[in-house]
Amino acid sequence: MKAFRPALVALVFCAPLLASGQWLWVDKEGKKVYSDRPPPSDIAADRILKQPGARGKSVDTAPAATTTTATAPAGVQVQPQGGKDKALEEKRKQAEAAEAEKRKAEEAKVAAIQADNCSRARKSKASFDSGMRISQVNSKGEREILDDNQRAVEVKRLEAVIARDCR
C-alpha cells in the first residue's frame, strides 16, 4: 500500500505531459522547429513532421488556426543547425548556385553592352574631334548639318558616355 501511493502521485503528475500537444515542422531555412502551437500558414503541409494526436505521422492539411507573424510565437524552440534536413539543404545550395550563375550571366551581358557603348562613343567622338562636317536626320527625315552649339552638346554627351562605360 505504501508503494502504491507514490506511484499514483507520480502517474498523476506525469499525465499532463502525455496530454500536452507538441508540433514539429521544418522551417524555410531547413531547421526543425518544436512548439506547442501550430506552425505559421506559410509552412507547407508536407513540411509538418508531427502534430498533437498524429503519433509522428505527416499531416495532410495545415491547421486552420495559424498565425502569420514574422517572428517565432512564444513557446517555440528552434533546434540547432545540426538538425537540418539534408535534402532541403542540398536544394537550397543548388538554388543559390543557380542564382549566382544567373547573376554572373547578367553581369557579363551588362559588361558587353557597356563595352559596345564605349567603343561606339569613342568612334563618334573621334569623328567630332576630326573637325569634319557631321549631319543628322531630323524628325521629318531631312538631313541637317550640326552647327557649333549642337556639336558641343553632342561632344559633352559622348564624353559622359565614355566616362560612364569606359572603365
Rosetta blueprint (number, residue, H / E / L):
1 M L
2 K L
3 A L
4 F H
5 R H
6 P H
7 A H
8 L H
9 V H
10 A H
11 L H
12 V H
13 F H
14 C H
15 A H
16 P H
17 L H
18 L H
19 A H
20 S L
21 G L
22 Q L
23 W E
24 L E
25 W E
26 V E
27 D L
28 K L
29 E L
30 G L
31 K L
32 K E
33 V E
34 Y E
35 S E
36 D L
37 R L
38 P L
39 P L
40 P L
41 S L
42 D L
43 I L
44 A L
45 A H
46 D H
47 R H
48 I E
49 L E
50 K E
51 Q L
52 P L
53 G L
54 A L
55 R L
56 G L
57 K L
58 S L
59 V L
60 D L
61 T L
62 A L
63 P L
64 A L
65 A L
66 T L
67 T L
68 T L
69 T L
70 A L
71 T L
72 A L
73 P L
74 A L
75 G L
76 V L
77 Q E
78 V E
79 Q L
80 P L
81 Q H
82 G H
83 G H
84 K L
85 D L
86 K H
87 A H
88 L H
89 E H
90 E H
91 K H
92 R H
93 K H
94 Q H
95 A H
96 E H
97 A H
98 A H
99 E H
100 A H
101 E H
102 K H
103 R H
104 K H
105 A H
106 E H
107 E H
108 A H
109 K H
110 V H
111 A H
112 A H
113 I H
114 Q H
115 A H
116 D H
117 N H
118 C H
119 S H
120 R H
121 A H
122 R H
123 K H
124 S H
125 K H
126 A H
127 S H
128 F H
129 D H
130 S L
131 G L
132 M L
133 R L
134 I L
135 S E
136 Q E
137 V E
138 N L
139 S L
140 K L
141 G L
142 E L
143 R E
144 E E
145 I E
146 L L
147 D L
148 D H
149 N H
150 Q H
151 R H
152 A H
153 V H
154 E H
155 V H
156 K H
157 R H
158 L H
159 E H
160 A H
161 V H
162 I H
163 A H
164 R H
165 D H
166 C L
167 R L
